Amino acid sequence: MENGFGNGFLLPAGPLREPKKRLKSVDFVMQSTLKPMAFIHLKTQQKQPLDYFQGQTCHAVAGIGKPSKFFSTLTDLNIHLICHPFKDHHVFVVQDLNFKETHPILMTA
């Protein structure tokens, strides 16, 4: 992800809320600036257009202060969501992402 990691340090020394190694446990993150730009597959780094998940059901996972904003952005992209809000700065474990359904997982970075 270009410029997505800043200096690579966690808050307060840098911009990251989670260590970069956390990215190994999700399928996609949404790349965004002021508006969403693309979805990036974390294993292949392949970018997908914003309409890639249009009309599909996806798990939306967020451990941020206002997860509703992330969920609204995805809903505005016509993605059907199963929302999984967590507390701000939640330290995720693998079990947090084990869902019965095999829908794609979209997560804040």
OpenMM code with the backbone's topology and positions (N, CA, C; nanometers):
from openmm import Vec3, app, unit

residues = "MET GLU ASN GLY PHE GLY ASN GLY PHE LEU LEU PRO ALA GLY PRO LEU ARG GLU PRO LYS LYS ARG LEU LYS SER VAL ASP PHE VAL MET GLN SER THR LEU LYS PRO MET ALA PHE ILE HIS LEU LYS THR GLN GLN LYS GLN PRO LEU ASP TYR PHE GLN GLY GLN THR CYS HIS ALA VAL ALA GLY ILE GLY LYS PRO SER LYS PHE PHE SER THR LEU THR ASP LEU ASN ILE HIS LEU ILE CYS HIS PRO PHE LYS ASP HIS HIS VAL PHE VAL VAL GLN ASP LEU ASN PHE LYS GLU THR HIS PRO ILE LEU MET THR ALA".split()
positions = [
    Vec3(0.0848, -0.1172, 0.0000),
    Vec3(0.0000, 0.0000, 0.0000),
    Vec3(0.0889, 0.1229, 0.0000),
    Vec3(0.0771, 0.2029, -0.0995),
    Vec3(0.1600, 0.3205, -0.1132),
    Vec3(0.1226, 0.4243, -0.0081),
    Vec3(0.2222, 0.4704, 0.0665),
    Vec3(0.2044, 0.5732, 0.1683),
    Vec3(0.1009, 0.5369, 0.2735),
    Vec3(0.0652, 0.4122, 0.2850),
    Vec3(-0.0358, 0.3720, 0.3814),
    Vec3(0.0182, 0.3417, 0.5189),
    Vec3(0.1510, 0.3367, 0.5329),
    Vec3(0.2090, 0.2994, 0.6598),
    Vec3(0.2884, 0.4114, 0.7254),
    Vec3(0.2984, 0.5266, 0.6610),
    Vec3(0.3735, 0.6375, 0.7190),
    Vec3(0.5139, 0.5928, 0.7545),
    Vec3(0.5543, 0.6188, 0.8795),
    Vec3(0.6881, 0.5793, 0.9234),
    Vec3(0.6919, 0.4353, 0.9753),
    Vec3(0.5782, 0.3669, 0.9739),
    Vec3(0.5736, 0.2278, 1.0164),
    Vec3(0.5560, 0.2061, 1.1653),
    Vec3(0.5475, 0.3142, 1.2424),
    Vec3(0.5329, 0.3026, 1.3870),
    Vec3(0.3869, 0.3134, 1.4293),
    Vec3(0.3574, 0.2543, 1.5452),
    Vec3(0.2236, 0.2629, 1.6028),
    Vec3(0.2038, 0.3975, 1.6716),
    Vec3(0.0769, 0.4347, 1.6903),
    Vec3(0.0456, 0.5555, 1.7669),
    Vec3(0.1124, 0.5470, 1.9030),
    Vec3(0.1641, 0.6482, 1.9628),
    Vec3(0.1639, 0.7875, 1.9192),
    Vec3(0.2858, 0.8253, 1.8349),
    Vec3(0.3806, 0.7324, 1.8165),
    Vec3(0.5024, 0.7643, 1.7406),
    Vec3(0.4789, 0.7693, 1.5902),
    Vec3(0.3729, 0.7057, 1.5444),
    Vec3(0.3423, 0.7022, 1.4014),
    Vec3(0.1928, 0.6935, 1.3785),
    Vec3(0.1513, 0.6726, 1.2542),
    Vec3(0.0092, 0.6752, 1.2208),
    Vec3(-0.0640, 0.5420, 1.2360),
    Vec3(0.0077, 0.4339, 1.2615),
    Vec3(-0.0560, 0.3022, 1.2609),
    Vec3(-0.1285, 0.2718, 1.3910),
    Vec3(-0.2469, 0.2123, 1.3778),
    Vec3(-0.3244, 0.1685, 1.4935),
    Vec3(-0.2920, 0.0242, 1.5296),
    Vec3(-0.2456, -0.0513, 1.4322),
    Vec3(-0.2125, -0.1930, 1.4493),
    Vec3(-0.0777, -0.2184, 1.3825),
    Vec3(-0.0027, -0.3187, 1.4290),
    Vec3(0.1219, -0.3533, 1.3606),
    Vec3(0.0928, -0.4038, 1.2192),
    Vec3(0.1853, -0.3813, 1.1273),
    Vec3(0.1663, -0.4255, 0.9889),
    Vec3(0.1435, -0.5766, 0.9798),
    Vec3(0.1980, -0.6526, 1.0725),
    Vec3(0.1815, -0.7983, 1.0675),
    Vec3(0.0353, -0.8404, 1.0797),
    Vec3(-0.0509, -0.7536, 1.1339),
    Vec3(-0.1940, -0.7838, 1.1448),
    Vec3(-0.2576, -0.8018, 1.0072),
    Vec3(-0.1980, -0.7429, 0.9049),
    Vec3(-0.2548, -0.7517, 0.7709),
    Vec3(-0.2546, -0.8946, 0.7174),
    Vec3(-0.1764, -0.9822, 0.7782),
    Vec3(-0.1704, -1.1212, 0.7327),
    Vec3(-0.2990, -1.1979, 0.7612),
    Vec3(-0.3858, -1.1446, 0.8479),
    Vec3(-0.5049, -1.2198, 0.8884),
    Vec3(-0.6346, -1.1706, 0.8243),
    Vec3(-0.6268, -1.0793, 0.7273),
    Vec3(-0.7471, -1.0335, 0.6579),
    Vec3(-0.7296, -1.0542, 0.5081),
    Vec3(-0.8397, -1.0527, 0.4362),
    Vec3(-0.8347, -1.0740, 0.2920),
    Vec3(-0.8109, -0.9453, 0.2149),
    Vec3(-0.8828, -0.8406, 0.2494),
    Vec3(-0.8740, -0.7134, 0.1789),
    Vec3(-0.8782, -0.5995, 0.2795),
    Vec3(-0.8173, -0.4869, 0.2449),
    Vec3(-0.8367, -0.3608, 0.3157),
    Vec3(-0.8857, -0.2614, 0.2119),
    Vec3(-0.9534, -0.1579, 0.2575),
    Vec3(-0.9980, -0.0560, 0.1645),
    Vec3(-0.8963, 0.0570, 0.1662),
    Vec3(-0.8386, 0.0851, 0.0512),
    Vec3(-0.7451, 0.1957, 0.0393),
    Vec3(-0.8271, 0.3221, 0.0202),
    Vec3(-0.8014, 0.4213, 0.1034),
    Vec3(-0.8778, 0.5452, 0.0895),
    Vec3(-0.7939, 0.6646, 0.1313),
    Vec3(-0.8331, 0.7777, 0.0819),
    Vec3(-0.7783, 0.9057, 0.1258),
    Vec3(-0.9002, 0.9808, 0.1772),
    Vec3(-0.9387, 1.0870, 0.1112),
    Vec3(-1.0622, 1.1538, 0.1491),
    Vec3(-1.1830, 1.0780, 0.0965),
    Vec3(-1.1614, 1.0001, -0.0068),
    Vec3(-1.2667, 0.9135, -0.0591),
    Vec3(-1.2023, 0.7800, -0.0940),
    Vec3(-1.2794, 0.6726, -0.0922),
    Vec3(-1.2210, 0.5422, -0.1249),
    Vec3(-1.1634, 0.5420, -0.2657),
    Vec3(-1.0535, 0.4684, -0.2824),
    Vec3(-0.9879, 0.4609, -0.4129),
    Vec3(-0.9928, 0.3205, -0.4716),
    Vec3(-0.9680, 0.2200, -0.3881),
    Vec3(-0.9600, 0.0828, -0.4381),
    Vec3(-0.9592, -0.0133, -0.3203),
    Vec3(-0.9831, -0.1400, -0.3511),
    Vec3(-0.9613, -0.2476, -0.2554),
    Vec3(-0.8301, -0.3138, -0.2948),
    Vec3(-0.7502, -0.3502, -0.1944),
    Vec3(-0.6215, -0.4135, -0.2217),
    Vec3(-0.6195, -0.5503, -0.1549),
    Vec3(-0.5993, -0.6536, -0.2356),
    Vec3(-0.5879, -0.7889, -0.1818),
    Vec3(-0.4541, -0.7977, -0.1096),
    Vec3(-0.4585, -0.8379, 0.0154),
    Vec3(-0.3375, -0.8304, 0.0966),
    Vec3(-0.2310, -0.9331, 0.0606),
    Vec3(-0.2702, -1.0452, 0.0058),
    Vec3(-0.1692, -1.1459, -0.0297),
    Vec3(-0.1049, -1.1164, -0.1640),
    Vec3(-0.1840, -1.0675, -0.2594),
    Vec3(-0.1319, -1.0453, -0.3945),
    Vec3(-0.0995, -0.8991, -0.4237),
    Vec3(-0.1477, -0.8077, -0.3396),
    Vec3(-0.1349, -0.6630, -0.3589),
    Vec3(-0.2100, -0.6149, -0.4831),
    Vec3(-0.2919, -0.7008, -0.5407),
    Vec3(-0.3699, -0.6629, -0.6584),
    Vec3(-0.4813, -0.5668, -0.6174),
    Vec3(-0.4909, -0.4564, -0.6906),
    Vec3(-0.5960, -0.3583, -0.6645),
    Vec3(-0.7225, -0.3988, -0.7383),
    Vec3(-0.8339, -0.3806, -0.6708),
    Vec3(-0.9641, -0.4069, -0.7304),
    Vec3(-1.0436, -0.2768, -0.7294),
    Vec3(-1.1217, -0.2516, -0.8334),
    Vec3(-1.2014, -0.1288, -0.8373),
    Vec3(-1.3091, -0.1305, -0.7292),
    Vec3(-1.3603, -0.0135, -0.6996),
    Vec3(-1.4591, -0.0016, -0.5931),
    Vec3(-1.5870, -0.0791, -0.6212),
    Vec3(-1.6159, -0.1087, -0.7458),
    Vec3(-1.7371, -0.1855, -0.7757),
    Vec3(-1.7133, -0.3373, -0.7709),
    Vec3(-1.5956, -0.3789, -0.7308),
    Vec3(-1.5588, -0.5207, -0.7285),
    Vec3(-1.6541, -0.6039, -0.6421),
    Vec3(-1.6961, -0.5505, -0.5273),
    Vec3(-1.7836, -0.6229, -0.4353),
    Vec3(-1.9297, -0.5786, -0.4463),
    Vec3(-1.9601, -0.4954, -0.5441),
    Vec3(-2.0951, -0.4418, -0.5603),
    Vec3(-2.1967, -0.5557, -0.5708),
    Vec3(-2.3011, -0.5467, -0.4892),
    Vec3(-2.4069, -0.6465, -0.4894),
    Vec3(-2.3743, -0.7730, -0.4119),
    Vec3(-2.2516, -0.7844, -0.3613),
    Vec3(-2.2107, -0.9025, -0.2853),
    Vec3(-2.2297, -0.8797, -0.1361),
    Vec3(-2.2321, -0.9887, -0.0616),
    Vec3(-2.2326, -0.9823, 0.0839),
    Vec3(-2.0895, -1.0004, 0.1319),
    Vec3(-2.0467, -0.9126, 0.2216),
    Vec3(-1.9112, -0.9175, 0.2770),
    Vec3(-1.9169, -0.8944, 0.4274),
    Vec3(-1.8193, -0.9485, 0.4965),
    Vec3(-1.7990, -0.9152, 0.6369),
    Vec3(-1.7235, -0.7829, 0.6406),
    Vec3(-1.7717, -0.6892, 0.7194),
    Vec3(-1.7046, -0.5604, 0.7366),
    Vec3(-1.6560, -0.5536, 0.8811),
    Vec3(-1.5250, -0.5488, 0.8989),
    Vec3(-1.4632, -0.5521, 1.0308),
    Vec3(-1.3940, -0.4189, 1.0555),
    Vec3(-1.4253, -0.3567, 1.1693),
    Vec3(-1.3647, -0.2273, 1.2006),
    Vec3(-1.3354, -0.2180, 1.3497),
    Vec3(-1.2139, -0.1769, 1.3810),
    Vec3(-1.1744, -0.1498, 1.5184),
    Vec3(-1.1283, -0.0058, 1.5280),
    Vec3(-1.2182, 0.0847, 1.4910),
    Vec3(-1.1874, 0.2280, 1.4880),
    Vec3(-1.2901, 0.3032, 1.5714),
    Vec3(-1.2622, 0.4294, 1.5962),
    Vec3(-1.3483, 0.5110, 1.6806),
    Vec3(-1.4900, 0.5259, 1.6290),
    Vec3(-1.5057, 0.5389, 1.4982),
    Vec3(-1.6382, 0.5546, 1.4382),
    Vec3(-1.6562, 0.4515, 1.3270),
    Vec3(-1.6803, 0.3263, 1.3635),
    Vec3(-1.6937, 0.2234, 1.2604),
    Vec3(-1.8110, 0.2485, 1.1665),
    Vec3(-1.9100, 0.3225, 1.2124),
    Vec3(-2.0272, 0.3490, 1.1278),
    Vec3(-1.9881, 0.4218, 0.9993),
    Vec3(-1.8849, 0.5047, 1.0040),
    Vec3(-1.8405, 0.5754, 0.8836),
    Vec3(-1.7860, 0.4757, 0.7805),
    Vec3(-1.7063, 0.3806, 0.8254),
    Vec3(-1.6537, 0.2761, 0.7372),
    Vec3(-1.7681, 0.1937, 0.6793),
    Vec3(-1.8615, 0.1540, 0.7650),
    Vec3(-1.9746, 0.0738, 0.7194),
    Vec3(-2.0602, 0.1516, 0.6197),
    Vec3(-2.0807, 0.2792, 0.6447),
    Vec3(-2.1590, 0.3624, 0.5521),
    Vec3(-2.0904, 0.3734, 0.4163),
    Vec3(-1.9591, 0.3879, 0.4181),
    Vec3(-1.8840, 0.3960, 0.2925),
    Vec3(-1.9045, 0.2695, 0.2100),
    Vec3(-1.8974, 0.1548, 0.2754),
    Vec3(-1.9165, 0.0285, 0.2044),
    Vec3(-2.0605, 0.0132, 0.1557),
    Vec3(-2.1556, 0.0539, 0.2377),
    Vec3(-2.2968, 0.0484, 0.1978),
    Vec3(-2.3213, 0.1384, 0.0779),
    Vec3(-2.2589, 0.2563, 0.0772),
    Vec3(-2.2719, 0.3480, -0.0365),
    Vec3(-2.2159, 0.2870, -0.1650),
    Vec3(-2.1257, 0.1900, -0.1512),
    Vec3(-2.0696, 0.1196, -0.2668),
    Vec3(-2.1569, 0.0002, -0.3073),
    Vec3(-2.2763, -0.0078, -0.2484),
    Vec3(-2.3734, -0.1145, -0.2773),
    Vec3(-2.3192, -0.2525, -0.2411),
    Vec3(-2.2517, -0.2582, -0.1256),
    Vec3(-2.2036, -0.3851, -0.0720),
    Vec3(-2.2952, -0.4215, 0.0439),
    Vec3(-2.3442, -0.5441, 0.0445),
    Vec3(-2.4300, -0.5928, 0.1523),
    Vec3(-2.3387, -0.6381, 0.2663),
    Vec3(-2.3620, -0.5839, 0.3846),
    Vec3(-2.2671, -0.6029, 0.4941),
    Vec3(-2.3192, -0.6902, 0.6065),
    Vec3(-2.2277, -0.7664, 0.6612),
    Vec3(-2.2427, -0.8263, 0.7927),
    Vec3(-2.1399, -0.7509, 0.8765),
    Vec3(-2.1867, -0.6593, 0.9598),
    Vec3(-2.0964, -0.5674, 1.0317),
    Vec3(-2.0431, -0.6304, 1.1598),
    Vec3(-1.9160, -0.6071, 1.1825),
    Vec3(-1.8478, -0.6556, 1.3022),
    Vec3(-1.7695, -0.5383, 1.3625),
    Vec3(-1.8373, -0.4520, 1.4395),
    Vec3(-1.7658, -0.3405, 1.5024),
    Vec3(-1.6921, -0.3877, 1.6283),
    Vec3(-1.5717, -0.3408, 1.6444),
    Vec3(-1.4923, -0.3678, 1.7633),
    Vec3(-1.4534, -0.2340, 1.8251),
    Vec3(-1.4095, -0.2384, 1.9500),
    Vec3(-1.3655, -0.1162, 2.0168),
    Vec3(-1.2483, -0.0541, 1.9417),
    Vec3(-1.2349, 0.0765, 1.9561),
    Vec3(-1.1221, 0.1478, 1.8977),
    Vec3(-0.9921, 0.0855, 1.9487),
    Vec3(-0.8996, 0.0622, 1.8581),
    Vec3(-0.7682, 0.0035, 1.8897),
    Vec3(-0.7782, -0.1407, 1.9388),
    Vec3(-0.8841, -0.2092, 1.9038),
    Vec3(-0.8995, -0.3494, 1.9430),
    Vec3(-0.7789, -0.4295, 1.8942),
    Vec3(-0.7272, -0.5141, 1.9793),
    Vec3(-0.6179, -0.6033, 1.9409),
    Vec3(-0.6834, -0.7319, 1.8896),
    Vec3(-0.6840, -0.7472, 1.7596),
    Vec3(-0.7521, -0.8601, 1.6976),
    Vec3(-0.6740, -0.9893, 1.7159),
    Vec3(-0.7489, -1.0963, 1.7303),
    Vec3(-0.6928, -1.2309, 1.7314),
    Vec3(-0.7625, -1.3085, 1.6191),
    Vec3(-0.7051, -1.4184, 1.5795),
    Vec3(-0.7581, -1.4952, 1.4666),
    Vec3(-0.9059, -1.5286, 1.4861),
    Vec3(-0.9458, -1.5602, 1.6079),
    Vec3(-1.0846, -1.5976, 1.6344),
    Vec3(-1.1823, -1.4842, 1.6031),
    Vec3(-1.1361, -1.3599, 1.6083),
    Vec3(-1.2227, -1.2460, 1.5754),
    Vec3(-1.2667, -1.2497, 1.4297),
    Vec3(-1.1911, -1.3178, 1.3458),
    Vec3(-1.2185, -1.3195, 1.2024),
    Vec3(-1.2652, -1.4559, 1.1523),
    Vec3(-1.2967, -1.5449, 1.2436),
    Vec3(-1.3498, -1.6764, 1.2061),
    Vec3(-1.5016, -1.6677, 1.2020),
    Vec3(-1.5565, -1.6577, 1.0821),
    Vec3(-1.7004, -1.6438, 1.0642),
    Vec3(-1.7569, -1.7709, 1.0022),
    Vec3(-1.8826, -1.8002, 1.0338),
    Vec3(-1.9490, -1.9182, 0.9762),
    Vec3(-1.9579, -1.9063, 0.8246),
    Vec3(-1.9922, -1.7873, 0.7782),
    Vec3(-2.0072, -1.7642, 0.6350),
    Vec3(-1.8699, -1.7388, 0.5727),
    Vec3(-1.8545, -1.7761, 0.4480),
    Vec3(-1.7252, -1.7619, 0.3810),
    Vec3(-1.7196, -1.6390, 0.2911),
    Vec3(-1.7948, -1.5368, 0.3260),
    Vec3(-1.7925, -1.4132, 0.2481),
    Vec3(-1.6561, -1.3452, 0.2635),
    Vec3(-1.6183, -1.2626, 0.1664),
    Vec3(-1.4937, -1.1859, 0.1794),
    Vec3(-1.4963, -1.0986, 0.3053),
    Vec3(-1.3789, -1.0743, 0.3601),
    Vec3(-1.3646, -0.9888, 0.4785),
    Vec3(-1.3017, -0.8577, 0.4348),
    Vec3(-1.3715, -0.7487, 0.4619),
    Vec3(-1.3201, -0.6142, 0.4356),
    Vec3(-1.2915, -0.5511, 0.5706),
    Vec3(-1.1743, -0.4908, 0.5831),
    Vec3(-1.1317, -0.4416, 0.7140),
    Vec3(-1.0585, -0.3098, 0.6997),
    Vec3(-1.0744, -0.2254, 0.8000),
    Vec3(-0.9981, -0.1012, 0.8028),
    Vec3(-0.8520, -0.1356, 0.8280),
    Vec3(-0.7628, -0.0538, 0.7740),
    Vec3(-0.6195, -0.0783, 0.7928),
    Vec3(-0.5671, 0.0020, 0.9094),
] * unit.nanometer
topology = app.Topology()
chain = topology.addChain("A")
for resn in residues:
    res = topology.addResidue(resn, chain)
    for name in ("N", "CA", "C"):
        topology.addAtom(name, app.Element.getBySymbol(name[0]), res)
